[in-house]
Amino acid sequence: VQLQASGGGLVQAGDSLRLSCAASGIIFSTYTMGWYRQAPGKQRELVAVISSGFSTNYADSAKGRFTISRDNAKNTVYLQMNSLKFEDTAVYYCKAWDRRSYWGQGTQVTVSS
């Protein structure tokens, strides 16, 4: 199983980024997919999740600014991040879970104030 996250980078406050996570080795359409982040010195936290039925949930910090989506034909989950803030700086990880869970490697998002 591989979850390949990409799309991170260095941006200014107010900018947008779209993260992607391409999955292989799983029946993607049956998995709940999520984005987590971990800032330096902090615990990893859930940012957004999308179920196999396309239901979504967001952390309060992400509501109204971030949108999670999935393309089952491409085995890919996305996180559109708008109006980025300095406090969004973190390593972002994707996760897939059904009866088992899998983590991808992280992608760094750095927002300069």
C-alpha positions in Angstrom: 0.0 0.0 0.0 1.3 3.4 -0.9 -0.1 6.9 -0.2 1.8 9.5 -2.1 1.1 13.0 -0.9 2.2 16.1 -2.9 1.4 19.7 -3.4 3.0 21.3 -0.3 5.2 24.3 -0.5 6.0 27.8 0.8 3.3 30.4 0.4 2.3 33.7 1.8 -0.6 34.2 4.2 -3.8 34.5 2.2 -2.6 32.2 -0.6 -4.0 28.9 -1.7 -2.6 25.4 -2.1 -4.0 22.1 -3.2 -2.6 18.9 -1.7 -3.0 15.6 -3.5 -2.7 12.1 -2.1 -2.6 9.3 -4.7 -3.3 5.8 -3.3 -2.3 2.4 -4.6 -2.6 -1.1 -3.3 -6.1 -0.6 -1.8 -9.6 -0.6 -3.1 -9.7 3.2 -2.8 -13.4 3.7 -3.2 -14.1 1.7 -0.1 -11.8 3.7 2.2 -12.4 6.7 4.2 -9.7 9.2 3.5 -8.4 12.0 5.7 -5.9 14.7 6.0 -4.0 15.3 9.2 -1.3 17.8 10.1 1.4 18.1 12.6 3.1 21.3 13.5 6.5 21.4 15.3 6.1 20.5 18.9 2.4 19.7 18.5 0.4 16.5 18.2 -0.9 15.3 14.9 -4.4 16.6 14.4 -7.3 15.8 12.0 -7.9 18.4 9.4 -10.6 16.9 7.2 -12.1 13.6 6.3 -14.2 12.2 3.5 -16.0 8.9 3.7 -16.5 6.4 0.9 -19.9 7.8 0.5 -18.5 11.3 0.1 -19.6 12.7 3.5 -17.1 15.2 4.8 -16.1 16.6 8.2 -13.7 19.3 9.1 -11.8 20.5 12.0 -13.1 23.9 13.2 -9.8 25.5 12.1 -10.5 24.2 8.5 -14.1 25.0 8.2 -14.9 27.6 5.5 -11.3 27.6 4.2 -10.4 24.0 3.3 -12.3 21.6 1.1 -11.6 17.9 0.9 -12.6 15.9 -2.2 -11.9 12.6 -3.8 -11.7 11.2 -7.3 -12.2 7.5 -7.1 -11.3 7.1 -10.8 -7.8 8.5 -10.0 -7.5 6.9 -6.5 -6.7 10.4 -5.3 -7.9 12.6 -2.4 -7.4 16.3 -2.5 -7.3 19.1 0.1 -7.9 22.6 -1.3 -6.7 25.1 1.2 -7.6 28.7 0.7 -6.9 31.8 2.8 -3.9 30.1 4.4 -2.7 31.4 7.7 0.6 31.2 9.4 -0.8 28.7 11.9 -1.6 26.3 9.0 2.1 25.7 8.8 2.7 22.0 9.4 3.5 18.7 7.7 0.3 17.4 6.2 -0.3 13.6 6.0 -3.0 11.6 4.3 -4.5 8.6 5.8 -6.7 5.8 4.5 -8.8 3.6 6.7 -11.3 0.9 6.5 -10.6 -2.2 8.6 -7.0 -1.3 8.4 -5.4 2.1 8.3 -2.5 3.4 6.3 -0.5 6.6 6.4 1.2 8.5 3.6 4.4 10.4 3.9 4.0 14.0 4.8 4.2 17.1 2.6 5.4 20.3 4.2 3.2 23.4 4.1 4.8 26.6 5.2 2.9 29.8 5.4 4.8 33.0 5.8 3.1 35.8 7.6 
